[in-house]
Amino acid sequence: MILIEKSIARTCASANQNRSHLIKLFPLLVLLAILTTHSSGQTQPYGIIDTADLKMTTCDFERDANAMVLFDYAVVTNENYTIKMQRHKRIKIFNNNAKDAANIRIEFGGSAGDERITDVEAETINLNNNTIEYTGVDKKLIYTELTDKYSKAILFTFPNVKPGSVLEFVYKWTTDYLYNYPDWVFQSSIPCRYSEFDATFTNNPRFSCYRKVLQPLFKDSTVKLDEKAAERHIWALANVPSYKIEPYTDYPEDYLQRIVITRYAKYFTWAFLSGSILADENIGGQLDRNLENEDKIIAKAKALKTTDERLSYIFDTVKNTMKWNKVDYDFAVDGVKKAWDKKTGNSTEINLILFDLLKKANVNCSLLVLCTRNHGKIDPQFPGVSHVNRMVVYYPVDSARYYVLDASNPYNNYNSIPPDLIDLNALLIDPSTKNFSIKLIKNEPAREVTIINGSIGADGRLLGNTRISCSANNREKYLRQYNELGEKKYIEQLEDKFAGLKITGLKVDNLAIDTLPFEQTFEFQYNLTAPDGSYLYFNPNSFSVFEKNPFLSETRVSAIELGRLNTYLINGRYTIPLGYKIDALPKQVTMSMPDHAITFTRFTAQQDGVMVINFTIKYNRSLFSKEEYPSIRDFYKKMYELLNEQVVLKKG
């Protein structure tokens, strides 16, 4: 668990923040003044620490926590065209599972000094025979890392860390960009006893503050500082539980309890943002650049008869020429010309090249600016691009259909929605007309068909073969796994996933044909439950994609994002062993959610020693609010009971 403090205001102020109201502290400003005379290696404490905190062995409101934040306290001021944040944080280590918390990384924007981290001080506090010992972090061991030309990070490691240690650090963050006011996140992967954000705002520029909290604020105060609308806000939370990502969460970071600071909406609009993006030298300024040998690509594309052929050819050319460097930015770092020459670039550089070549080949397309799923959500009601980190290409097929093209992923196709972009909001911009809108990316229904032919033996083994066919964006999941793992490890992964499964032969088809379903056929033997006297028990859902119900928790804080509109067909035909008969065959069932968002059907039949059991699960909607969770949970509970209802075979 490496603690990453994100001090870059455009991506979120920080990820692990908190503070204890039970500890008496020097005021932070006085504390930092003391620190200016506190040289590395000295053993003076930054503030008073309660011995009880050093003796503490568990978090009293989250007993299984490996560590907790005792307090996280920040004071932010905004004056003389400079924003400053002074921060003080303590972390308690309970056991060896949390010792990685000693590795700290503070991220910030480092382009041309637009953000600065200074006055970093850190120390480890231990209790040794009732004596408090302080071990400072040597200044020489506090490093600055240049991530790229736009961002940096401060890195250091606490010494002498063991169960019972308290880790303490302070630093100052500064920016001269008036609109780069930091957000504040109360919650992280470890619990927090106390977190306080003390923020002062002037009337120029004006900001809007949004509280996204799920528990009562411990402190919520506002003080007017002058007649010009300058204000000081103090927000605090106490006993904040750790955040655990729930299954099928749409945007995990968006559910951390936090204070969000945005520019005043009257002046900060989608129209303003769209114009700024097109005017940015590193985004709109990269359009219509002349790339080496582009004339040959454009001439070949124009010679093709249909627009789809042009889209396919140019998309595959860019996808196969460029290598993604695994970096997501909403702008070109090195510029599209240099990226094209190097055949390597970030996702936006690659897709700006794609857009430019398509436009030059007379394909009418637009740009989509978005946040990837783990990076925050574009909210249509609150204009802002602080979390935007990718740009892709949009092509309208007709009034109802469209393609979303992302050439940075080698497994994407030109004519299907990339799986990781489904259900994301995006800012749609047409550079030629300057028109813009907010677009919710939806996928066309996909299918995954599993056909099983098996024979059940009297010894409880199932022998047979399975064919799995995946169309549209379902194809990407299996194709990626197969290519990245290789056939041997791919088979081993399937066998590990289902205890008792042995695959004796595998054949895959349509690896390189994007327009056809990815198909895999394998021979198998599968150990079912051992015979129980005169009975055999067979679960027809023994190795389908529906292994374990993900919605068992009674409560939920996040929306449910099931990923895509999908239909799963699981068709099984099984021969029963000689000397056995079907004692209990599950009944045919059809059920659906009230609005038919999800439907489930089970078909069963038997004749002449053969039984047929088919399942159809259809998703007509993929995104559900947290308020709908009780109905989702109830539906899944019933569905998994039906999926796993056993067939009973009786001897004689």
C-alpha positions in Angstrom: 0.0 0.0 0.0 2.1 2.9 -1.3 0.4 6.1 -0.1 0.1 8.5 -3.1 -0.8 12.1 -2.2 -2.2 13.8 -5.4 -1.5 17.4 -5.0 -2.3 18.1 -8.6 -5.4 20.2 -8.4 -6.6 19.2 -11.8 -6.7 15.5 -10.9 -7.7 15.8 -7.2 -6.0 17.3 -4.2 -5.1 14.0 -2.5 -6.2 10.5 -2.0 -5.5 9.7 1.6 -6.5 12.5 4.0 -7.5 12.7 7.7 -6.8 14.1 11.3 -7.6 13.4 15.0 -9.5 15.9 17.0 -8.5 14.2 20.2 -4.8 15.2 19.8 -3.7 18.6 20.9 -1.6 20.2 18.2 0.3 23.3 17.7 -1.5 25.5 15.1 -0.1 24.5 11.8 1.3 27.9 11.0 3.3 27.9 14.2 4.3 24.3 13.5 5.7 25.2 10.1 7.6 28.1 11.6 9.2 25.7 14.0 10.1 23.4 11.0 12.1 26.1 9.4 14.6 25.6 12.2 14.2 21.9 12.4 17.1 20.4 10.4 17.2 16.9 9.1 18.3 14.3 11.6 17.2 16.2 14.7 14.8 14.5 17.1 12.4 17.4 17.9 8.7 16.5 17.5 6.6 18.4 15.0 3.8 18.5 17.5 2.6 16.9 20.7 1.7 13.3 20.3 -0.5 11.4 22.8 1.2 8.3 24.2 -2.1 6.5 23.8 -1.8 6.8 20.0 1.5 5.1 20.1 0.1 2.3 22.3 -3.0 1.9 20.2 -3.3 -1.6 18.5 -6.5 -1.3 16.5 -8.8 1.3 15.0 -11.8 1.5 17.3 -14.3 2.0 14.5 -12.8 -0.4 11.9 -11.2 -3.3 13.8 -9.6 -5.2 10.9 -7.7 -2.1 9.5 -4.0 -2.6 9.0 -3.4 1.1 9.4 -5.3 4.3 9.9 -4.8 8.1 9.4 -4.8 9.7 12.8 -5.3 13.2 11.3 -4.9 15.0 8.1 -5.1 18.8 8.3 -4.7 21.4 5.5 -4.8 25.1 5.4 -5.3 26.7 2.0 -5.0 30.4 1.3 -5.6 32.4 -1.9 -4.0 35.8 -2.0 -1.7 37.9 -4.2 -2.5 35.7 -7.2 -1.1 32.7 -5.4 -2.8 29.6 -3.9 -0.9 28.0 -1.0 -1.7 24.8 0.9 0.1 23.8 4.1 -0.5 20.2 5.1 0.2 18.0 8.2 -0.6 14.3 8.3 -0.1 11.4 10.7 -0.5 7.7 9.9 -0.7 4.9 12.5 0.8 1.4 11.6 -0.9 -1.5 13.3 0.8 -4.5 11.7 3.3 -5.6 9.1 0.6 -5.7 6.4 0.7 -1.9 6.4 4.4 -1.3 6.4 4.3 -0.2 2.7 2.5 2.9 4.0 6.1 4.0 4.8 6.6 4.7 1.0 5.2 8.2 0.2 4.6 9.7 -3.2 3.3 13.3 -3.5 2.3 14.0 -7.1 2.0 17.5 -8.5 2.0 19.4 -11.7 5.6 20.4 -12.5 5.4 22.1 -15.9 7.3 25.4 -15.8 6.9 25.6 -12.0 3.1 25.8 -12.2 2.9 23.8 -9.0 5.6 23.5 -6.3 6.2 21.2 -3.3 8.5 22.7 -0.7 9.4 22.4 3.0 8.9 18.7 3.2 9.6 17.3 6.7 9.0 13.7 7.8 9.7 11.5 10.8 8.9 8.1 12.3 7.7 8.1 15.9 8.1 5.0 18.1 7.5 4.1 21.7 10.5 2.3 23.3 10.1 1.3 26.9 7.7 4.2 27.5 10.1 6.6 25.9 9.0 8.4 22.7 11.7 8.2 20.0 11.7 10.3 16.8 13.6 9.3 13.7 13.7 12.0 11.0 13.8 11.3 7.3 17.1 12.6 5.9 16.6 15.5 3.6 19.0 13.9 1.2 16.6 10.9 0.9 13.7 13.1 -0.2 13.7 12.8 -4.0 11.9 14.7 -6.8 10.9 12.5 -9.7 10.2 13.9 -13.2 7.3 11.8 -14.4 7.1 13.7 -17.7 7.5 17.3 -18.8 4.1 18.1 -17.3 4.2 16.4 -13.9 6.6 15.6 -11.0 6.4 13.7 -7.7 8.1 13.9 -4.3 9.2 10.5 -3.0 10.5 9.4 0.4 10.5 6.4 2.7 10.1 6.5 6.5 12.8 4.7 8.4 12.5 2.4 11.4 8.9 1.5 10.7 7.3 -1.4 12.6 3.9 -2.3 14.1 3.0 0.5 16.5 4.9 3.3 14.6 3.3 6.6 13.8 4.4 8.3 10.5 4.2 12.0 10.3 4.9 14.5 7.5 4.3 18.1 6.5 4.8 20.0 3.3 3.8 23.2 1.5 2.1 23.2 -2.0 2.0 26.4 -4.1 0.6 27.4 -7.4 0.4 30.7 -9.3 -2.5 29.5 -11.4 -5.6 31.2 -10.0 -8.0 28.5 -11.1 -5.9 25.6 -9.8 -7.6 25.4 -6.4 -7.2 22.0 -4.8 -10.0 19.6 -4.0 -10.0 17.7 -0.7 -10.6 14.0 -0.2 -11.5 12.8 3.3 -11.5 9.1 2.5 -9.0 6.5 1.3 -8.2 2.8 1.4 -7.5 3.0 5.2 -9.8 4.5 7.8 -9.4 8.1 9.0 -9.9 9.4 12.5 -10.1 13.0 11.6 -9.7 15.1 8.4 -10.0 18.9 8.2 -9.9 21.2 5.2 -9.5 24.9 6.1 -9.9 26.9 2.9 -10.0 30.6 2.2 -11.5 32.0 -1.0 -11.3 35.5 -2.4 -14.0 37.0 -4.7 -11.6 36.9 -7.7 -11.6 34.4 -9.1 -14.9 32.9 -7.8 -15.2 29.3 -7.0 -18.1 26.9 -6.3 -17.8 24.3 -3.6 -19.6 20.9 -3.6 -19.7 18.6 -0.6 -19.9 15.0 -1.6 -20.1 13.3 1.8 -22.2 10.4 3.1 -21.8 11.0 6.9 -22.5 14.1 9.0 -19.8 16.7 8.9 -18.0 17.0 12.2 -17.3 20.6 11.4 -18.9 22.9 8.8 -18.3 26.6 9.3 -18.2 29.7 7.1 -16.8 33.0 8.1 -17.1 36.2 6.0 -13.7 37.9 5.8 -14.6 41.2 4.2 -17.3 43.1 2.3 -15.9 41.8 -1.0 -17.3 38.2 -0.4 -14.0 36.7 0.7 -14.8 33.7 2.9 -13.1 31.1 5.0 -14.6 27.6 5.0 -13.7 24.8 7.4 -15.0 21.3 6.7 -14.1 18.2 8.8 -15.1 14.6 9.1 -14.4 12.2 12.0 -14.3 8.4 12.0 -14.3 8.1 8.2 -14.4 4.4 7.2 -11.9 3.0 4.6 -13.3 3.0 1.1 -13.6 -0.4 -0.5 -14.4 -0.6 -4.2 -17.7 -2.4 -4.7 -18.3 -4.8 -7.6 -19.2 -3.2 -10.8 -18.6 0.4 -9.6 -18.8 2.9 -12.5 -16.2 5.5 -11.3 -14.5 4.3 -8.1 -12.8 7.7 -7.3 -16.1 9.5 -7.5 -17.4 7.8 -4.4 -14.6 8.9 -2.1 -16.1 11.4 0.4 -14.6 14.8 -0.6 -15.0 18.5 -1.2 -14.9 19.5 -4.9 -13.8 23.0 -5.9 -14.8 24.2 -9.4 -14.7 27.6 -11.1 -17.9 29.6 -10.8 -20.3 28.1 -13.3 -21.5 31.4 -14.7 -18.1 31.9 -16.4 -17.0 28.2 -16.6 -19.2 26.6 -19.3 -19.0 23.7 -21.7 -18.8 26.2 -24.5 -15.9 28.0 -22.8 -14.1 24.6 -22.2 -14.7 23.4 -25.8 -13.2 26.6 -27.2 -10.3 26.4 -24.8 -9.6 22.8 -25.9 -9.5 23.8 -29.6 -7.4 26.8 -28.9 -4.8 24.8 -26.8 -1.6 24.4 -28.7 -1.2 20.9 -27.3 -4.7 19.8 -28.4 -6.5 21.8 -31.1 -3.1 23.2 -32.2 -2.0 19.7 -33.1 -4.7 19.2 -35.8 -3.9 19.4 -39.5 -0.2 18.7 -39.1 1.7 17.1 -42.0 2.9 13.6 -41.1 5.7 11.8 -42.9 4.3 9.7 -45.8 0.7 10.6 -44.9 0.0 11.2 -48.6 0.2 7.5 -49.5 -2.2 6.6 -46.7 -4.7 9.3 -47.6 -4.5 8.4 -51.4 -5.1 4.7 -50.7 -8.0 5.5 -48.3 -9.7 7.8 -50.9 -9.5 5.1 -53.5 -11.7 2.8 -51.3 -15.3 2.7 -52.3 -17.1 3.1 -48.9 -16.7 5.2 -45.8 -16.5 2.0 -43.7 -13.6 0.7 -45.8 -11.8 4.0 -45.3 -12.5 3.9 -41.5 -11.3 0.4 -41.3 -8.1 0.9 -43.3 -7.0 4.1 -41.6 -7.9 2.8 -38.1 -5.9 -0.4 -38.6 -3.0 1.6 -40.1 -2.8 3.9 -37.1 -3.4 1.1 -34.6 -0.7 -1.2 -36.1 1.8 1.6 -36.7 1.6 3.3 -33.3 2.4 1.8 -29.9 0.6 3.2 -26.9 3.1 4.2 -24.1 0.4 3.4 -21.5 0.0 7.1 -20.7 -3.4 8.8 -20.7 -3.4 12.6 -21.1 -6.0 14.8 -22.8 -3.2 16.6 -24.7 -0.1 15.8 -26.8 3.0 15.8 -24.7 5.6 15.6 -27.5 3.3 16.6 -30.4 1.7 14.4 -33.0 4.6 14.8 -35.5 7.2 13.6 -33.1 4.9 10.8 -31.8 4.3 9.6 -35.4 8.0 9.7 -36.1 8.8 7.6 -33.0 5.8 5.3 -33.6 5.0 5.7 -29.9 2.6 8.1 -28.1 0.0 8.6 -25.5 -3.6 7.8 -26.2 -4.5 11.3 -27.2 -1.5 11.7 -29.6 -2.5 8.5 -31.3 -6.1 9.4 -31.7 -5.4 13.0 -32.9 -3.3 11.3 -35.6 -6.3 9.1 -36.4 -8.7 12.0 -36.5 -6.4 14.0 -38.8 -5.9 11.2 -41.3 -9.7 10.5 -41.4 -10.5 14.1 -42.0 -8.0 14.3 -44.8 -9.6 11.2 -46.3 -12.9 13.0 -46.3 -14.4 11.1 -43.4 -16.7 13.4 -41.4 -15.7 12.7 -37.8 -15.5 14.6 -34.5 -13.5 14.4 -31.2 -14.7 12.9 -27.9 -13.0 14.2 -24.8 -13.5 12.0 -21.7 -12.4 10.6 -18.4 -11.5 7.0 -18.2 -13.4 5.0 -15.6 -10.9 5.1 -12.8 -10.2 8.8 -13.3 -13.4 10.5 -12.4 -16.7 11.3 -14.1 -17.7 14.1 -16.4 -20.9 15.5 -14.9 -23.1 17.3 -17.5 -24.4 19.6 -14.7 -21.0 20.8 -13.6 -18.8 21.9 -16.5 -15.2 21.0 -15.8 -12.3 19.0 -17.4 -10.1 18.6 -14.3 -10.2 14.8 -14.6 -10.2 14.5 -18.4 -7.4 12.2 -19.6 -8.2 10.8 -23.0 -9.4 11.9 -26.4 -10.9 9.5 -29.0 -12.7 9.8 -32.3 -16.5 9.8 -33.0 -18.1 8.9 -36.3 -21.9 9.1 -36.8 -23.0 6.2 -39.0 -26.6 7.5 -39.2 -29.1 9.2 -37.0 -29.2 6.3 -34.6 -25.7 4.6 -34.8 -22.2 5.8 -34.3 -18.7 4.4 -33.9 -16.2 5.4 -31.2 -12.6 4.8 -32.4 -9.7 4.5 -30.0 -6.6 3.3 -31.8 -4.4 3.2 -28.7 -5.7 -0.3 -27.8 -4.6 -3.0 -30.2 -7.7 -5.1 -29.4 -10.2 -2.4 -30.4 -12.1 -2.4 -33.6 -13.2 0.6 -35.6 -16.9 -0.4 -35.6 -17.5 -1.4 -32.0 -17.5 0.7 -28.8 -14.3 0.0 -26.8 -15.4 -1.9 -23.7 -13.6 0.5 -21.3 -15.5 3.5 -22.7 -19.0 2.1 -22.4 -21.4 4.2 -20.3 -19.0 7.2 -20.0 -20.0 10.8 -20.5 -17.9 12.6 -23.1 -17.6 16.1 -24.4 -18.2 15.9 -28.2 -16.5 18.6 -30.2 -16.6 19.2 -34.0 -13.5 21.2 -34.7 -14.8 22.3 -38.2 -18.0 23.8 -36.9 -17.0 24.5 -33.2 -20.2 22.7 -32.2 -20.2 20.7 -28.9 -22.5 18.5 -26.8 -22.3 16.0 -23.9 -22.6 12.5 -25.2 -23.3 9.3 -23.2 -21.4 6.5 -24.9 -23.6 3.4 -25.3 -22.8 0.1 -26.9 -24.9 -1.9 -29.3 -26.1 -5.2 -27.9 -23.4 -7.9 -27.9 -23.7 -11.7 -27.5 -21.8 -14.4 -25.8 -22.9 -17.9 -26.7 -21.7 -21.0 -24.8 -22.6 -24.4 -26.2 -21.8 -27.5 -24.0 -22.1 -31.1 -25.1 -21.4 -33.5 -22.3 -21.8 -37.0 -21.0 -22.1 -37.7 -17.3 -20.4 -40.8 -16.0 -21.5 -43.0 -13.1 -18.3 -41.9 -11.3 -19.5 -38.3 -11.2 -17.3 -37.0 -14.1 -18.5 -34.9 -16.9 -16.8 -35.4 -20.3 -17.4 -33.3 -23.4 -16.7 -30.2 -25.3 -17.6 -26.5 -25.1 -17.7 -23.8 -27.8 -17.8 -20.2 -26.7 -18.5 -17.5 -29.4 -18.1 -13.8 -28.5 -19.2 -11.0 -30.8 -18.7 -7.2 -30.8 -16.9 -5.9 -27.7 -17.2 -9.2 -25.9 -14.6 -10.4 -28.3 -11.9 -8.0 -26.8 -12.0 -9.6 -23.3 -11.2 -13.2 -24.4 -8.8 -12.2 -27.2 -6.8 -10.0 -24.9 -6.5 -12.7 -22.3 -5.5 -15.3 -24.9 -2.8 -13.1 -26.6 -1.3 -11.8 -23.4 -1.2 -15.1 -21.5 -0.4 -17.4 -24.3 -2.3 -20.7 -24.9 -0.7 -22.7 -22.1 -1.3 -20.1 -19.3 -4.8 -19.3 -20.8 -5.7 -23.0 -20.3 -4.2 -23.0 -16.8 -6.2 -19.9 -15.9 -9.5 -21.6 -16.9 -8.6 -24.8 -15.0 -7.6 -22.7 -11.9 -10.9 -20.8 -12.1 -13.0 -23.9 -11.9 -11.8 -26.5 -9.5 -12.0 -30.0 -11.0 -11.9 -28.8 -14.6 -9.3 -30.4 -17.0 -9.0 -29.1 -20.5 -7.6 -31.7 -22.9 -7.6 -29.7 -26.1 -8.2 -26.0 -27.2 -8.8 -24.5 -30.6 -9.3 -20.8 -31.3 -10.7 -19.2 -34.5 -10.9 -15.7 -36.0 -8.0 -14.3 -34.0 -7.1 -11.8 -36.7 -10.5 -11.1 -38.3 -12.0 -8.2 -36.3 -15.5 -8.5 -37.9 -16.1 -12.1 -36.9 -16.7 -13.4 -33.4 -13.8 -14.8 -31.4 -14.4 -18.5 -31.0 -12.8 -21.0 -28.7 -13.6 -24.7 -28.6 -12.2 -27.1 -26.0 -12.4 -30.7 -24.9 -12.8 -31.1 -21.2 -13.3 -33.4 -18.3 -14.9 -32.1 -15.2 -15.2 -33.6 -11.7 -18.7 -33.1 -10.4 -19.8 -34.1 -6.9 -19.0 -37.7 -6.1 -21.8 -40.3 -6.1 -23.9 -40.2 -2.9 -25.2 -43.8 -2.5 -27.8 -44.1 -5.2 -27.7 -40.5 -6.3 -25.7 -38.2 -8.5 -25.9 -34.4 -8.3 -25.2 -32.2 -11.3 -25.0 -28.4 -11.4 -25.6 -27.2 -15.0 -23.9 -23.9 -14.1 -20.6 -25.6 -13.2 -18.4 -23.5 -15.4 -20.3 -20.7 -17.0 -19.3 -17.0 -16.7 -21.8 -16.6 -13.9 -19.7 -18.2 -11.2 -20.4 -16.2 -8.0 -23.1 -13.6 -7.1 -21.3 -10.2 -6.9 -24.2 -8.5 -5.1 -24.2 -10.1 -1.6 -23.7 -6.9 0.5 -26.8 -5.5 2.1 -25.8 -1.9 1.4 -24.1 0.0 -1.4 -22.8 3.5 -1.9 -21.9 3.5 -5.6 -24.0 3.1 -8.8 -23.9 -0.3 -10.6 -22.2 -0.3 -14.0 -22.6 -3.8 -15.5 -20.5 -2.8 -18.5 -22.5 -3.4 -21.6 -25.8 -4.3 -23.2 -25.3 -8.0 -23.5 -27.1 -11.3 -24.1 -25.6 -14.5 -22.6 -26.8 -17.8 -24.1 -25.7 -21.0 -22.2 -27.0 -24.1 -23.9 -26.2 -27.5 -22.5 -27.0 -31.0 -23.8 -26.1 -33.8 -21.4 -26.3 -37.6 -21.6 -27.0 -39.2 -18.3 -25.2 -42.5 -17.3 -26.6 -45.9 -18.0 -28.5 -47.3 -15.0 -29.6 -43.8 -13.8 -32.7 -41.7 -14.4 -33.6 -38.1 -13.7 -35.1 -37.9 -10.3 -35.5 -34.1 -10.2 -35.1 -31.8 -13.2 -35.3 -28.0 -12.6 -38.5 -26.4 -13.9 -38.7 -23.9 -16.8 -38.6 -20.4 -15.4 -38.8 -16.9 -16.8 -38.3 -13.8 -14.7 -37.4 -10.2 -15.2 -36.8 -6.9 -13.3 -39.9 -4.7 -13.3 -38.7 -2.5 -16.2 -37.3 -5.5 -18.0 -33.8 -4.1 -17.6 -32.6 -7.7 -17.0 -34.4 -10.8 -18.0 -33.6 -14.4 -17.2 -35.0 -17.6 -18.8 -34.3 -21.3 -18.0 -35.4 -23.9 -20.4 -35.3 -27.6 -19.5 -36.3 -30.8 -21.3 -35.5 -34.5 -21.2 -35.9 -37.5 -23.6 -34.3 -40.9 -24.0 -31.5 -40.4 -21.5 -30.6 -36.9 -22.6 -31.4 -33.7 -20.8 -31.3 -30.1 -22.2 -30.7 -27.1 -19.9 -30.5 -23.7 -21.5 -30.1 -20.3 -19.8 -30.6 -16.9 -21.4 -29.6 -13.8 -19.5 -30.3 -10.5 -21.3 -29.2 -7.0 -20.2 -31.3 -4.3 -21.8 -29.8 -1.7 -19.5 -26.3 -1.6 -18.0 -26.2 1.4 -15.6 -28.2 1.4 -12.4 -28.4 4.0 -9.6 -27.4 3.0 -6.0 -31.1 3.5 -5.1 -31.9 0.6 -7.4 -29.5 -1.7 -5.6 -32.1 -3.5 -3.5 -34.0 -4.6 -6.6 -30.7 -5.6 -8.3 -29.6 -7.6 -5.2 -33.0 -9.4 -5.0 -33.0 -10.3 -8.7 -29.4 -11.6 -8.6 -30.1 -13.7 -5.5 -33.0 -15.4 -7.3 -31.1 -15.7 -10.5 -28.1 -17.4 -8.9 -30.4 -19.8 -7.0 -31.9 -20.8 -10.4 -28.6 -21.0 -12.1 -27.2 -23.3 -9.4 -30.2 -25.5 -8.8 -29.0 -29.0 -9.1 -30.2 -31.9 -11.3 -30.7 -35.1 -9.2 -30.0 -38.4 -10.9 -31.1 -41.6 -9.2 -29.7 -45.1 -9.7 -32.1 -47.8 -10.7 
